[in-house]
Amino acid sequence: MPLYGPEFAAGPTEFYERLRRQGAAAPVELAPGVDAMLVTGYRAALEVLRTTDKYGKDPRRWRALVEGRIPADSPVLPMMHPRPNCLLTEGAVHARYRAAVTGAFDRLDMHLVRGYVESAADMLIDRFAPRGEADLLAEYAALLPLYVFNELFGCPPEYGDRLVVAMAGIFDGVDAERANAELTACMADLVAMKRREPGADITSWLLEHPVRLTDEEMIHQLILLMGAGTEPEQNLIANTLRLLLTDERFAGDVGEGRLLIEDAFNEVLWTDPPMANYAVHFPYEDTFLEGVPLYAGEPVVISFTAANNDPALAASRREGNRAHLAWSAGPHHCPAKEPARVIASVAVERVLDRLPDLELAVPPEELAWRPGPFHRALATMPVVFPPVAAPAAARSAAAPAYAQYDATRGESRWNPAPAPSSSTPSAATSTGRERTSASRGLRLWSNSLARWWHGR
């Protein structure tokens, strides 16, 4: 069953249900000619993620089996390429890399992180608030992690632009081989700069760690960390905003619904995680997973979405329960859960505080999803709202050029565009607002949202 086409992107639930009928794992195609077993059961997923003596992470076993049979430009290879990082290694090597990564994240000041997010969010919102319409993916969710990670990793702006172009190409499978080469070159330049001029940032802290990472090891830790912090983060922000704007439980007087920000994120992480399928493992030997045969060296991919929504789990007990697999599990679970939650939660809170009457500009069923076997990602997220004048300081400052994400045709590219300046809503804005109100009658009201987001 192919996981890379528009049909899967538009309705993955049906695919997962059909696969689940074949057992705890079922055969899928990640890209043309790239076969794998997809684990759809929650208990089975935990077994693979935690049983390190049966399942390894090093892709070289698989690459040796398929050498010459898969094109070098296959779009999924960069996500399954052997790299000396803490995600794709095992044993003592993994422990060494993991120590450096966790040591760097432990030094983060979360109050400072929150400040970075608030500053970036306000800057981005100021650009489109006067228009009364925006694409919250292209103009907000996709850009905010870039600005924040530029700060956290000590990246000059031009490094950030290169990073996002390359990451988007890898996740979307658009010229992935070239994107992989550009990503590696960008990280090499950043490491060289930080060896000359260290600072109070994650890149410098990785370099300072007692394990003494080499330049090559540094490059691959950074590729992993920035990849995990950009594409999945933008999807987490966008998917949460989509939930708030389309689910009737969040409509009307939200303050009376007693649904806090943690409830919204928890639901997304259970039902619609930003990385739908990943955590690729490779059995050391032929084995069985709940009666399903798995063969040595073949990719075994964990479907976080399918496992989280396993019918064997009681959906009614998810509220406040963080046993979901959105952050993976076992020795390779995400080392940056707390920063990721802070960035996404502040991003969502800020845009709803600033634009309290936010609505989708199209019916929810018209939202398009980007194809790809690994992520759960919107292509666009058009919204409308009453225009809000930007603060005087923002209006008087020179508007810098900024990158704008364009995924409307299933492509990934970043185009320089001037910051919008019009304060008059367009005809499309009014039309979109009428369509949205007519189609679902959902509205987010200012005072109740403020109380809700702040837990009052």
DOMARKOL-311829 format. One record per residue (C-alpha): residue number from 1; x, y, z; residue in one letter. Coordinates in nm, 3 decimals. Last residue first. Example, Ala and Ser with C-alpha at 12.3 -4.5 7.8 and 13.67 -1.06 7.14 Angstrom:
# residues 2
    i       xx       yy       zz  aa
    2    1.367   -0.106    0.714   S
    1    1.230   -0.450    0.780   A
//
This chain:
# residues 456
    i       xx       yy       zz  aa
  456   -0.869    3.170    3.405   R
  455   -0.626    2.922    3.246   G
  454   -0.434    3.181    3.044   H
  453   -0.545    3.040    2.712   W
  452   -0.905    3.013    2.830   W
  451   -0.941    3.360    2.976   R
  450   -0.800    3.523    2.663   A
  449   -1.013    3.301    2.445   L
  448   -1.329    3.395    2.635   S
  447   -1.262    3.766    2.591   N
  446   -1.191    3.755    2.219   S
  445   -1.448    3.518    2.075   W
  444   -1.360    3.228    1.849   L
  443   -1.629    3.156    1.592   R
  442   -1.775    2.843    1.440   L
  441   -2.082    2.871    1.218   G
  440   -1.970    2.577    1.005   R
  439   -2.022    2.645    0.637   S
  438   -2.197    2.980    0.650   A
  437   -1.941    3.141    0.880   S
  436   -1.655    3.010    0.667   T
  435   -1.806    3.120    0.342   R
  434   -1.885    3.468    0.475   E
  433   -1.531    3.515    0.606   R
  432   -1.381    3.395    0.279   G
  431   -1.594    3.642    0.083   T
  430   -1.490    3.927    0.307   S
  429   -1.121    3.841    0.280   T
  428   -1.142    3.780   -0.093   A
  427   -1.278    4.131   -0.134   A
  426   -0.956    4.254    0.025   S
  425   -0.912    4.385    0.377   P
  424   -0.755    4.731    0.391   T
  423   -0.439    4.776    0.597   S
  422   -0.199    4.714    0.310   S
  421    0.166    4.676    0.412   S
  420    0.269    4.323    0.331   P
  419    0.633    4.237    0.402   A
  418    0.817    4.207    0.073   P
  417    0.869    3.861   -0.069   A
  416    1.172    3.638   -0.109   P
  415    1.056    3.293   -0.217   N
  414    1.116    2.972   -0.025   W
  413    1.052    2.649   -0.208   R
  412    0.886    2.321   -0.139   S
  411    0.645    2.187   -0.396   E
  410    0.315    2.006   -0.352   G
  409    0.148    2.267   -0.567   R
  408    0.028    2.488   -0.282   T
  407    0.346    2.432   -0.086   A
  406    0.489    2.783   -0.095   D
  405    0.669    2.901    0.217   Y
  404    0.744    3.270    0.233   Q
  403    1.085    3.407    0.315   A
  402    1.118    3.758    0.445   Y
  401    1.238    4.091    0.316   A
  400    1.276    4.347    0.590   P
  399    1.006    4.602    0.674   A
  398    1.167    4.929    0.776   A
  397    1.036    5.021    1.117   A
  396    0.762    5.283    1.145   S
  395    0.473    5.040    1.130   R
  394    0.631    4.797    1.379   A
  393    0.702    5.072    1.630   A
  392    0.350    5.206    1.590   A
  391    0.198    4.868    1.673   P
  390    0.030    4.695    1.377   A
  389   -0.332    4.781    1.314   A
  388   -0.565    4.482    1.339   V
  387   -0.785    4.378    1.049   P
  386   -1.089    4.169    1.150   P
  385   -1.001    3.807    1.080   F
  384   -0.951    3.570    0.785   V
  383   -0.756    3.247    0.751   V
  382   -0.585    3.046    0.476   P
  381   -0.396    2.737    0.599   M
  380   -0.183    2.592    0.322   T
  379   -0.014    2.260    0.240   A
  378   -0.098    2.100    0.573   L
  377    0.143    1.845    0.717   A
  376    0.121    1.499    0.868   R
  375    0.476    1.375    0.808   H
  374    0.648    1.049    0.715   F
  373    0.503    0.902    0.396   P
  372    0.468    1.230    0.201   G
  371    0.192    1.425    0.032   P
  370    0.115    1.776    0.159   R
  369   -0.239    1.816    0.288   W
  368   -0.507    2.042    0.140   A
  367   -0.776    2.226    0.337   L
  366   -1.103    2.209    0.145   E
  365   -1.273    1.989    0.407   E
  364   -1.231    2.264    0.666   P
  363   -1.442    2.511    0.464   P
  362   -1.228    2.800    0.344   V
  361   -1.114    3.129    0.498   A
  360   -1.064    2.966    0.837   L
  359   -1.151    3.197    1.123   E
  358   -0.963    3.422    1.368   L
  357   -1.170    3.646    1.594   D
  356   -0.901    3.663    1.867   P
  355   -0.616    3.782    1.643   L
  354   -0.343    3.893    1.889   R
  353   -0.435    3.650    2.166   D
  352   -0.498    3.371    1.917   L
  351   -0.165    3.433    1.743   V
  350    0.024    3.443    2.071   R
  349   -0.131    3.132    2.226   E
  348   -0.053    2.919    1.922   V
  347    0.312    3.029    1.904   A
  346    0.351    3.008    2.283   V
  345    0.224    2.649    2.279   S
  344    0.442    2.545    1.985   A
  343    0.766    2.687    2.122   I
  342    0.700    2.564    2.476   V
  341    0.605    2.213    2.362   R
  340    0.917    2.180    2.147   A
  339    1.141    2.313    2.424   P
  338    0.998    2.051    2.665   E
  337    1.010    1.756    2.427   K
  336    1.374    1.811    2.333   A
  335    1.536    1.469    2.383   P
  334    1.282    1.289    2.158   C
  333    1.274    0.918    2.236   H
  332    1.568    0.712    2.108   H
  331    1.626    0.499    2.419   P
  330    1.260    0.391    2.435   G
  329    0.968    0.596    2.314   A
  328    0.858    0.817    2.022   S
  327    0.771    1.185    2.088   W
  326    0.428    1.140    1.924   A
  325    0.398    0.801    2.096   L
  324    0.107    0.886    2.328   H
  323    0.135    0.804    2.698   A
  322    0.077    1.169    2.784   R
  321   -0.264    1.124    2.946   N
  320   -0.432    1.451    3.050   G
  319   -0.738    1.361    2.848   E
  318   -0.661    1.033    2.673   R
  317   -0.889    0.810    2.883   R
  316   -1.193    0.827    2.656   S
  315   -0.987    0.693    2.364   A
  314   -0.950    0.358    2.543   A
  313   -0.670    0.180    2.360   L
  312   -0.734   -0.147    2.176   A
  311   -0.880    0.054    1.888   P
  310   -0.523    0.170    1.813   D
  309   -0.537    0.546    1.762   N
  308   -0.195    0.617    1.909   N
  307   -0.052    0.323    1.714   A
  306   -0.202    0.448    1.387   A
  305   -0.067    0.799    1.435   T
  304    0.277    0.697    1.560   F
  303    0.312    0.462    1.265   S
  302    0.642    0.294    1.346   I
  301    0.849    0.190    1.044   V
  300    1.021   -0.148    1.020   V
  299    1.277   -0.134    0.741   P
  298    1.413   -0.474    0.631   E
  297    1.754   -0.577    0.770   G
  296    1.653   -0.919    0.900   A
  295    1.298   -1.013    0.808   Y
  294    0.975   -0.954    0.993   L
  293    0.702   -1.217    1.016   P
  292    0.370   -1.111    1.175   V
  291    0.270   -1.329    1.472   G
  290    0.276   -1.053    1.731   E
  289    0.604   -0.930    1.582   L
  288    0.796   -1.229    1.448   F
  287    1.169   -1.259    1.379   T
  286    1.435   -1.283    1.110   D
  285    1.752   -1.140    1.258   E
  284    1.897   -0.800    1.354   Y
  283    1.561   -0.638    1.282   P
  282    1.587   -0.285    1.132   F
  281    1.416    0.015    1.289   H
  280    1.266    0.331    1.139   V
  279    1.129    0.575    1.397   A
  278    0.891    0.726    1.135   Y
  277    0.522    0.756    1.055   N
  276    0.283    1.040    1.144   A
  275    0.539    1.304    1.236   M
  274    0.324    1.607    1.321   P
  273    0.096    1.399    1.545   P
  272   -0.276    1.398    1.451   D
  271   -0.473    1.193    1.706   T
  270   -0.260    1.166    2.020   W
  269   -0.025    1.462    1.977   L
  268   -0.316    1.671    1.850   V
  267   -0.529    1.580    2.151   E
  266   -0.250    1.657    2.396   N
  265   -0.189    1.991    2.231   F
  264   -0.551    2.095    2.271   A
  263   -0.575    1.966    2.628   D
  262   -0.253    2.143    2.725   E
  261   -0.394    2.472    2.597   I
  260   -0.687    2.445    2.833   L
  259   -1.037    2.317    2.764   L
  258   -1.270    2.430    3.039   R
  257   -1.551    2.462    2.783   G
  256   -1.692    2.770    2.954   E
  255   -1.394    2.979    2.842   G
  254   -1.448    2.859    2.489   V
  253   -1.770    3.056    2.461   D
  252   -1.844    2.981    2.096   G
  251   -1.628    2.719    1.929   A
  250   -1.359    2.490    2.073   F
  249   -1.582    2.183    2.104   R
  248   -1.697    2.258    1.749   E
  247   -1.361    2.146    1.611   D
  246   -1.253    2.341    1.303   T
  245   -1.060    2.648    1.420   L
  244   -0.904    2.500    1.733   L
  243   -0.808    2.177    1.559   L
  242   -0.655    2.367    1.268   R
  241   -0.452    2.577    1.511   L
  240   -0.319    2.257    1.666   T
  239   -0.231    2.109    1.327   N
  238   -0.052    2.429    1.227   A
  237    0.164    2.452    1.540   I
  236    0.247    2.080    1.542   L
  235    0.320    2.089    1.169   N
  234    0.556    2.384    1.210   Q
  233    0.736    2.195    1.486   E
  232    0.763    1.875    1.280   P
  231    0.931    2.063    0.992   E
  230    1.159    2.287    1.202   T
  229    1.284    2.132    1.525   G
  228    1.333    1.771    1.420   A
  227    1.528    1.881    1.114   G
  226    1.727    2.125    1.324   M
  225    1.819    1.856    1.574   L
  224    1.904    1.588    1.317   L
  223    2.107    1.812    1.087   I
  222    2.281    1.956    1.393   L
  221    2.380    1.613    1.523   Q
  220    2.504    1.528    1.174   H
  219    2.725    1.832    1.134   I
  218    2.869    1.789    1.482   M
  217    2.967    1.430    1.410   E
  216    3.151    1.540    1.095   E
  215    3.324    1.823    1.282   D
  214    3.431    1.582    1.556   T
  213    3.241    1.565    1.882   L
  212    3.445    1.612    2.198   R
  211    3.263    1.386    2.448   V
  210    3.336    1.657    2.710   P
  209    3.076    1.894    2.559   H
  208    3.211    2.226    2.430   E
  207    3.119    2.168    2.065   L
  206    2.764    2.075    2.162   L
  205    2.747    2.386    2.379   W
  204    2.862    2.601    2.084   S
  203    2.587    2.467    1.857   T
  202    2.325    2.497    2.131   I
  201    2.393    2.865    2.192   D
  200    2.578    3.096    2.432   A
  199    2.858    3.177    2.188   G
  198    3.159    3.028    2.013   P
  197    3.342    3.232    1.746   E
  196    3.606    3.032    1.559   R
  195    3.465    2.687    1.638   R
  194    3.121    2.840    1.589   K
  193    3.201    2.954    1.233   M
  192    3.337    2.614    1.133   A
  191    3.029    2.443    1.276   V
  190    2.796    2.679    1.085   L
  189    2.976    2.624    0.753   D
  188    2.960    2.248    0.794   A
  187    2.588    2.274    0.877   M
  186    2.517    2.460    0.553   C
  185    2.720    2.212    0.346   A
  184    2.531    1.915    0.493   T
  183    2.194    2.078    0.425   L
  182    2.294    2.162    0.070   E
  181    2.393    1.800   -0.001   A
  180    2.065    1.667    0.145   N
  179    1.862    1.914   -0.060   A
  178    2.041    1.803   -0.375   R
  177    1.949    1.440   -0.308   E
  176    1.595    1.532   -0.202   A
  175    1.504    1.702   -0.530   D
  174    1.152    1.742   -0.387   V
  173    1.096    1.455   -0.142   G
  172    0.867    1.662    0.079   D
  171    1.066    1.608    0.399   F
  170    1.404    1.639    0.227   I
  169    1.317    1.939    0.012   G
  168    1.163    2.120    0.308   A
  167    1.478    2.062    0.511   M
  166    1.702    2.202    0.237   A
  165    1.504    2.521    0.185   V
  164    1.469    2.560    0.561   V
  163    1.842    2.534    0.628   L
  162    1.949    2.769    0.353   R
  161    1.724    3.044    0.490   D
  160    1.848    2.980    0.843   G
  159    2.210    3.007    0.738   Y
  158    2.139    3.345    0.577   E
  157    1.990    3.470    0.902   P
  156    2.308    3.406    1.106   P
  155    2.269    3.094    1.317   C
  154    2.339    3.088    1.692   G
  153    2.162    2.756    1.746   F
  152    1.890    2.889    1.977   L
  151    1.856    3.220    1.794   E
  150    1.831    3.081    1.441   N
  149    1.611    2.813    1.593   F
  148    1.357    3.073    1.698   V
  147    1.353    3.246    1.360   Y
  146    1.315    2.918    1.173   L
  145    1.054    2.786    1.414   P
  144    0.840    3.096    1.338   L
  143    0.856    3.071    0.961   L
  142    0.650    2.761    0.884   A
  141    0.380    2.839    1.141   A
  140    0.348    3.208    1.047   Y
  139    0.335    3.335    0.691   E
  138    0.326    3.009    0.497   A
  137    0.118    2.810    0.745   L
  136   -0.105    3.088    0.874   L
  135   -0.189    3.196    0.521   D
  134   -0.318    3.542    0.591   A
  133   -0.621    3.769    0.595   E
  132   -0.732    4.086    0.771   G
  131   -0.460    4.287    0.598   R
  130   -0.343    4.487    0.903   P
  129   -0.245    4.165    1.090   A
  128   -0.018    4.037    0.810   F
  127    0.326    4.175    0.895   R
  126    0.257    4.244    1.263   D
  125    0.183    3.873    1.308   I
  124    0.535    3.780    1.196   L
  123    0.710    4.025    1.431   M
  122    0.479    3.935    1.719   D
  121    0.550    3.564    1.675   A
  120    0.927    3.616    1.654   A
  119    0.931    3.818    1.977   S
  118    0.701    3.577    2.159   E
  117    0.906    3.278    2.047   V
  116    1.238    3.430    2.151   Y
  115    1.092    3.528    2.489   G
  114    0.966    3.175    2.549   R
  113    1.313    3.042    2.473   V
  112    1.463    3.288    2.722   L
  111    1.222    3.170    2.991   H
  110    1.316    2.814    2.896   M
  109    1.684    2.879    2.968   D
  108    1.859    2.607    2.769   L
  107    2.154    2.436    2.938   R
  106    1.978    2.100    2.958   D
  105    1.942    2.111    2.580   F
  104    2.320    2.103    2.535   A
  103    2.372    1.816    2.781   G
  102    2.089    1.621    2.620   T
  101    2.264    1.646    2.283   V
  100    2.615    1.568    2.409   A
   99    2.500    1.270    2.616   A
   98    2.293    1.137    2.325   R
   97    2.597    1.133    2.099   Y
   96    2.798    0.927    2.345   R
   95    2.509    0.693    2.428   A
   94    2.446    0.630    2.057   H
   93    2.807    0.527    2.003   V
   92    2.798    0.308    2.315   A
   91    2.498    0.112    2.192   G
   90    2.320    0.212    1.872   E
   89    2.319    0.473    1.598   T
   88    2.053    0.635    1.377   L
   87    1.892    0.884    1.614   L
   86    2.197    1.002    1.813   C
   85    2.390    1.097    1.500   N
   84    2.656    0.939    1.280   P
   83    2.435    0.924    0.969   R
   82    2.318    0.629    0.760   P
   81    2.045    0.752    0.522   H
   80    1.682    0.671    0.593   M
   79    1.539    1.025    0.592   M
   78    1.774    1.124    0.308   P
   77    1.664    0.808    0.122   L
   76    1.295    0.893    0.114   V
   75    1.289    1.093   -0.211   P
   74    1.473    0.831   -0.417   S
   73    1.758    1.019   -0.590   D
   72    2.009    0.736   -0.558   A
   71    1.761    0.504   -0.725   P
   70    1.686    0.184   -0.530   I
   69    1.797   -0.159   -0.653   R
   68    2.172   -0.100   -0.673   G
   67    2.227   -0.166   -0.304   E
   66    1.906   -0.302   -0.150   V
   65    2.053   -0.542    0.107   L
   64    2.355   -0.327    0.193   A
   63    2.129   -0.028    0.247   R
   62    1.920   -0.231    0.492   W
   61    2.207   -0.322    0.720   R
   60    2.351    0.028    0.681   R
   59    2.032    0.178    0.824   P
   58    2.161    0.162    1.186   D
   57    1.862    0.177    1.420   K
   56    1.855   -0.174    1.564   G
   55    1.575   -0.414    1.659   Y
   54    1.612   -0.741    1.850   K
   53    1.847   -0.655    2.140   D
   52    1.715   -0.298    2.158   T
   51    1.361   -0.398    2.247   T
   50    1.213   -0.061    2.347   R
   49    1.094    0.092    2.019   L
   48    0.998   -0.241    1.863   V
   47    0.798   -0.357    2.165   E
   46    0.640   -0.015    2.209   L
   45    0.515   -0.025    1.851   A
   44    0.368   -0.374    1.904   A
   43    0.170   -0.252    2.204   R
   42    0.035    0.045    2.009   Y
   41   -0.049   -0.147    1.691   G
   40    0.007    0.003    1.345   T
   39    0.363   -0.106    1.268   V
   38    0.445   -0.038    0.902   L
   37    0.667   -0.292    0.727   M
   36    0.881   -0.142    0.452   A
   35    0.923   -0.132    0.074   D
   34    1.109    0.132   -0.126   V
   33    1.049    0.069   -0.499   G
   32    0.843    0.382   -0.555   P
   31    0.834    0.561   -0.219   A
   30    0.735    0.451    0.131   L
   29    0.567    0.133    0.002   E
   28    0.375   -0.060    0.265   V
   27    0.367   -0.412    0.411   P
   26    0.170   -0.465    0.735   A
   25    0.245   -0.471    1.107   A
   24    0.028   -0.556    1.411   A
   23   -0.203   -0.759    1.188   G
   22   -0.345   -0.742    0.835   Q
   21   -0.665   -0.567    0.947   R
   20   -0.452   -0.281    1.075   R
   19   -0.343   -0.202    0.719   L
   18   -0.701   -0.136    0.610   R
   17   -0.763    0.084    0.914   E
   16   -0.438    0.272    0.859   Y
   15   -0.527    0.346    0.497   F
   14   -0.874    0.470    0.595   E
   13   -0.721    0.703    0.852   T
   12   -0.469    0.842    0.600   P
   11   -0.730    1.045    0.408   G
   10   -0.595    1.339    0.207   A
    9   -0.225    1.252    0.239   A
    8   -0.290    0.888    0.146   F
    7   -0.479    0.987   -0.166   E
    6   -0.219    1.250   -0.255   P
    5    0.052    0.985   -0.288   G
    4    0.338    0.875   -0.062   Y
    3    0.205    0.600    0.162   L
    2    0.163    0.332   -0.106   P
    1    0.000    0.000    0.000   M
//
